[in-house]
Amino acid sequence: MSSTTPPSAQPSKKGRKPEKSEAMADSPQATNEELRSRLMDTQIELQQERG
């Protein structure tokens, strides 16, 4: 059989949405940057919808 493991079998966080507890396991600065990025994306999306 193949020696490579399918991505779903790997315990890596990549490729799937992290749970809240996993996000909080990161440093507060990384979490803050992630939230800031999401906020910016949401604000841009809102502005585009408003026209």
PDB file as gemmi writes it, atoms N, CA and C in Angstrom:
CRYST1    1.000    1.000    1.000  90.00  90.00  90.00 P 1                      
ATOM      1  N   MET A   1       0.826  -1.195   0.000  1.00  0.00           N  
ATOM      2  CA  MET A   1       0.000   0.000   0.000  1.00  0.00           C  
ATOM      3  C   MET A   1       0.875   1.267   0.000  1.00  0.00           C  
ATOM      4  N   SER A   2       0.230   2.388  -0.106  1.00  0.00           N  
ATOM      5  CA  SER A   2       0.943   3.653  -0.152  1.00  0.00           C  
ATOM      6  C   SER A   2       1.507   4.008   1.225  1.00  0.00           C  
ATOM      7  N   SER A   3       2.689   4.595   1.218  1.00  0.00           N  
ATOM      8  CA  SER A   3       3.312   4.964   2.486  1.00  0.00           C  
ATOM      9  C   SER A   3       2.867   6.348   2.957  1.00  0.00           C  
ATOM     10  N   THR A   4       2.215   7.091   2.090  1.00  0.00           N  
ATOM     11  CA  THR A   4       1.744   8.422   2.491  1.00  0.00           C  
ATOM     12  C   THR A   4       0.407   8.315   3.201  1.00  0.00           C  
ATOM     13  N   THR A   5       0.235   9.138   4.212  1.00  0.00           N  
ATOM     14  CA  THR A   5      -1.026   9.129   4.951  1.00  0.00           C  
ATOM     15  C   THR A   5      -1.944  10.194   4.381  1.00  0.00           C  
ATOM     16  N   PRO A   6      -3.226   9.943   4.319  1.00  0.00           N  
ATOM     17  CA  PRO A   6      -4.161  10.954   3.812  1.00  0.00           C  
ATOM     18  C   PRO A   6      -4.193  12.155   4.751  1.00  0.00           C  
ATOM     19  N   PRO A   7      -4.470  13.350   4.227  1.00  0.00           N  
ATOM     20  CA  PRO A   7      -4.485  14.565   5.066  1.00  0.00           C  
ATOM     21  C   PRO A   7      -5.416  14.458   6.266  1.00  0.00           C  
ATOM     22  N   SER A   8      -6.515  13.721   6.096  1.00  0.00           N  
ATOM     23  CA  SER A   8      -7.477  13.601   7.193  1.00  0.00           C  
ATOM     24  C   SER A   8      -6.918  12.793   8.361  1.00  0.00           C  
ATOM     25  N   ALA A   9      -5.883  11.997   8.105  1.00  0.00           N  
ATOM     26  CA  ALA A   9      -5.323  11.157   9.159  1.00  0.00           C  
ATOM     27  C   ALA A   9      -4.262  11.900   9.975  1.00  0.00           C  
ATOM     28  N   GLN A  10      -3.813  13.035   9.479  1.00  0.00           N  
ATOM     29  CA  GLN A  10      -2.785  13.788  10.181  1.00  0.00           C  
ATOM     30  C   GLN A  10      -3.409  14.659  11.269  1.00  0.00           C  
ATOM     31  N   PRO A  11      -2.756  14.742  12.435  1.00  0.00           N  
ATOM     32  CA  PRO A  11      -3.295  15.538  13.543  1.00  0.00           C  
ATOM     33  C   PRO A  11      -3.045  17.035  13.376  1.00  0.00           C  
ATOM     34  N   SER A  12      -2.598  17.452  12.204  1.00  0.00           N  
ATOM     35  CA  SER A  12      -2.289  18.853  11.964  1.00  0.00           C  
ATOM     36  C   SER A  12      -3.546  19.719  11.969  1.00  0.00           C  
ATOM     37  N   LYS A  13      -3.388  20.979  12.377  1.00  0.00           N  
ATOM     38  CA  LYS A  13      -4.514  21.916  12.384  1.00  0.00           C  
ATOM     39  C   LYS A  13      -4.809  22.436  10.980  1.00  0.00           C  
ATOM     40  N   LYS A  14      -3.826  22.327  10.076  1.00  0.00           N  
ATOM     41  CA  LYS A  14      -3.995  22.873   8.728  1.00  0.00           C  
ATOM     42  C   LYS A  14      -5.117  22.163   7.989  1.00  0.00           C  
ATOM     43  N   GLY A  15      -5.857  22.911   7.202  1.00  0.00           N  
ATOM     44  CA  GLY A  15      -6.887  22.326   6.358  1.00  0.00           C  
ATOM     45  C   GLY A  15      -8.238  22.185   7.019  1.00  0.00           C  
ATOM     46  N   ARG A  16      -8.346  22.572   8.284  1.00  0.00           N  
ATOM     47  CA  ARG A  16      -9.657  22.514   8.934  1.00  0.00           C  
ATOM     48  C   ARG A  16      -9.799  23.718   9.853  1.00  0.00           C  
ATOM     49  N   LYS A  17     -11.035  24.048  10.115  1.00  0.00           N  
ATOM     50  CA  LYS A  17     -11.315  25.220  10.948  1.00  0.00           C  
ATOM     51  C   LYS A  17     -10.935  24.915  12.403  1.00  0.00           C  
ATOM     52  N   PRO A  18     -10.087  25.730  13.006  1.00  0.00           N  
ATOM     53  CA  PRO A  18      -9.713  25.479  14.401  1.00  0.00           C  
ATOM     54  C   PRO A  18     -10.870  25.736  15.362  1.00  0.00           C  
ATOM     55  N   GLU A  19     -10.912  24.937  16.414  1.00  0.00           N  
ATOM     56  CA  GLU A  19     -11.940  25.136  17.438  1.00  0.00           C  
ATOM     57  C   GLU A  19     -11.560  26.355  18.277  1.00  0.00           C  
ATOM     58  N   LYS A  20     -12.502  26.873  19.032  1.00  0.00           N  
ATOM     59  CA  LYS A  20     -12.234  28.044  19.865  1.00  0.00           C  
ATOM     60  C   LYS A  20     -11.092  27.770  20.849  1.00  0.00           C  
ATOM     61  N   SER A  21     -11.077  26.584  21.443  1.00  0.00           N  
ATOM     62  CA  SER A  21     -10.047  26.262  22.419  1.00  0.00           C  
ATOM     63  C   SER A  21      -8.670  26.238  21.767  1.00  0.00           C  
ATOM     64  N   GLU A  22      -8.596  25.809  20.500  1.00  0.00           N  
ATOM     65  CA  GLU A  22      -7.320  25.786  19.799  1.00  0.00           C  
ATOM     66  C   GLU A  22      -6.853  27.208  19.496  1.00  0.00           C  
ATOM     67  N   ALA A  23      -7.774  28.067  19.133  1.00  0.00           N  
ATOM     68  CA  ALA A  23      -7.421  29.452  18.843  1.00  0.00           C  
ATOM     69  C   ALA A  23      -6.898  30.133  20.102  1.00  0.00           C  
ATOM     70  N   MET A  24      -7.495  29.828  21.230  1.00  0.00           N  
ATOM     71  CA  MET A  24      -7.066  30.428  22.484  1.00  0.00           C  
ATOM     72  C   MET A  24      -5.732  29.852  22.970  1.00  0.00           C  
ATOM     73  N   ALA A  25      -5.325  28.715  22.426  1.00  0.00           N  
ATOM     74  CA  ALA A  25      -4.052  28.126  22.816  1.00  0.00           C  
ATOM     75  C   ALA A  25      -2.891  28.910  22.213  1.00  0.00           C  
ATOM     76  N   ASP A  26      -3.158  29.675  21.145  1.00  0.00           N  
ATOM     77  CA  ASP A  26      -2.132  30.517  20.547  1.00  0.00           C  
ATOM     78  C   ASP A  26      -1.811  31.668  21.500  1.00  0.00           C  
ATOM     79  N   SER A  27      -0.748  32.388  21.175  1.00  0.00           N  
ATOM     80  CA  SER A  27      -0.412  33.540  22.005  1.00  0.00           C  
ATOM     81  C   SER A  27      -1.504  34.595  21.886  1.00  0.00           C  
ATOM     82  N   PRO A  28      -1.714  35.374  22.933  1.00  0.00           N  
ATOM     83  CA  PRO A  28      -2.747  36.428  22.868  1.00  0.00           C  
ATOM     84  C   PRO A  28      -2.538  37.366  21.681  1.00  0.00           C  
ATOM     85  N   GLN A  29      -1.280  37.632  21.335  1.00  0.00           N  
ATOM     86  CA  GLN A  29      -1.008  38.527  20.210  1.00  0.00           C  
ATOM     87  C   GLN A  29      -1.471  37.901  18.896  1.00  0.00           C  
ATOM     88  N   ALA A  30      -1.221  36.602  18.709  1.00  0.00           N  
ATOM     89  CA  ALA A  30      -1.652  35.915  17.491  1.00  0.00           C  
ATOM     90  C   ALA A  30      -3.172  35.889  17.406  1.00  0.00           C  
ATOM     91  N   THR A  31      -3.816  35.646  18.541  1.00  0.00           N  
ATOM     92  CA  THR A  31      -5.284  35.638  18.579  1.00  0.00           C  
ATOM     93  C   THR A  31      -5.819  37.029  18.258  1.00  0.00           C  
ATOM     94  N   ASN A  32      -5.196  38.046  18.818  1.00  0.00           N  
ATOM     95  CA  ASN A  32      -5.608  39.421  18.568  1.00  0.00           C  
ATOM     96  C   ASN A  32      -5.480  39.766  17.086  1.00  0.00           C  
ATOM     97  N   GLU A  33      -4.376  39.357  16.464  1.00  0.00           N  
ATOM     98  CA  GLU A  33      -4.163  39.631  15.044  1.00  0.00           C  
ATOM     99  C   GLU A  33      -5.191  38.905  14.191  1.00  0.00           C  
ATOM    100  N   GLU A  34      -5.518  37.676  14.563  1.00  0.00           N  
ATOM    101  CA  GLU A  34      -6.521  36.901  13.829  1.00  0.00           C  
ATOM    102  C   GLU A  34      -7.881  37.588  13.901  1.00  0.00           C  
ATOM    103  N   LEU A  35      -8.272  38.014  15.090  1.00  0.00           N  
ATOM    104  CA  LEU A  35      -9.557  38.690  15.259  1.00  0.00           C  
ATOM    105  C   LEU A  35      -9.586  40.026  14.514  1.00  0.00           C  
ATOM    106  N   ARG A  36      -8.484  40.730  14.551  1.00  0.00           N  
ATOM    107  CA  ARG A  36      -8.403  42.010  13.837  1.00  0.00           C  
ATOM    108  C   ARG A  36      -8.548  41.786  12.332  1.00  0.00           C  
ATOM    109  N   SER A  37      -7.932  40.735  11.835  1.00  0.00           N  
ATOM    110  CA  SER A  37      -8.029  40.408  10.414  1.00  0.00           C  
ATOM    111  C   SER A  37      -9.467  40.077  10.026  1.00  0.00           C  
ATOM    112  N   ARG A  38     -10.131  39.280  10.864  1.00  0.00           N  
ATOM    113  CA  ARG A  38     -11.537  38.930  10.596  1.00  0.00           C  
ATOM    114  C   ARG A  38     -12.421  40.176  10.611  1.00  0.00           C  
ATOM    115  N   LEU A  39     -12.156  41.065  11.559  1.00  0.00           N  
ATOM    116  CA  LEU A  39     -12.934  42.297  11.671  1.00  0.00           C  
ATOM    117  C   LEU A  39     -12.767  43.160  10.423  1.00  0.00           C  
ATOM    118  N   MET A  40     -11.532  43.295   9.957  1.00  0.00           N  
ATOM    119  CA  MET A  40     -11.272  44.075   8.748  1.00  0.00           C  
ATOM    120  C   MET A  40     -12.005  43.478   7.557  1.00  0.00           C  
ATOM    121  N   ASP A  41     -11.941  42.158   7.408  1.00  0.00           N  
ATOM    122  CA  ASP A  41     -12.631  41.485   6.301  1.00  0.00           C  
ATOM    123  C   ASP A  41     -14.130  41.740   6.362  1.00  0.00           C  
ATOM    124  N   THR A  42     -14.683  41.652   7.561  1.00  0.00           N  
ATOM    125  CA  THR A  42     -16.124  41.860   7.733  1.00  0.00           C  
ATOM    126  C   THR A  42     -16.507  43.301   7.413  1.00  0.00           C  
ATOM    127  N   GLN A  43     -15.691  44.251   7.857  1.00  0.00           N  
ATOM    128  CA  GLN A  43     -15.980  45.659   7.581  1.00  0.00           C  
ATOM    129  C   GLN A  43     -15.921  45.959   6.088  1.00  0.00           C  
ATOM    130  N   ILE A  44     -14.940  45.397   5.397  1.00  0.00           N  
ATOM    131  CA  ILE A  44     -14.824  45.588   3.947  1.00  0.00           C  
ATOM    132  C   ILE A  44     -16.028  44.987   3.244  1.00  0.00           C  
ATOM    133  N   GLU A  45     -16.416  43.802   3.686  1.00  0.00           N  
ATOM    134  CA  GLU A  45     -17.578  43.129   3.098  1.00  0.00           C  
ATOM    135  C   GLU A  45     -18.843  43.971   3.285  1.00  0.00           C  
ATOM    136  N   LEU A  46     -19.012  44.529   4.467  1.00  0.00           N  
ATOM    137  CA  LEU A  46     -20.172  45.378   4.748  1.00  0.00           C  
ATOM    138  C   LEU A  46     -20.186  46.611   3.855  1.00  0.00           C  
ATOM    139  N   GLN A  47     -19.029  47.246   3.702  1.00  0.00           N  
ATOM    140  CA  GLN A  47     -18.946  48.437   2.861  1.00  0.00           C  
ATOM    141  C   GLN A  47     -19.304  48.107   1.418  1.00  0.00           C  
ATOM    142  N   GLN A  48     -18.859  46.945   0.936  1.00  0.00           N  
ATOM    143  CA  GLN A  48     -19.156  46.546  -0.437  1.00  0.00           C  
ATOM    144  C   GLN A  48     -20.648  46.291  -0.615  1.00  0.00           C  
ATOM    145  N   GLU A  49     -21.283  45.719   0.402  1.00  0.00           N  
ATOM    146  CA  GLU A  49     -22.719  45.446   0.323  1.00  0.00           C  
ATOM    147  C   GLU A  49     -23.517  46.749   0.319  1.00  0.00           C  
ATOM    148  N   ARG A  50     -23.070  47.720   1.094  1.00  0.00           N  
ATOM    149  CA  ARG A  50     -23.769  49.003   1.164  1.00  0.00           C  
ATOM    150  C   ARG A  50     -23.600  49.805  -0.119  1.00  0.00           C  
ATOM    151  N   GLY A  51     -22.479  49.591  -0.811  1.00  0.00           N  
ATOM    152  CA  GLY A  51     -22.218  50.316  -2.053  1.00  0.00           C  
ATOM    153  C   GLY A  51     -21.724  51.686  -1.739  1.00  0.00           C  
TER     154      GLY A  51                                                      
END                                                                             
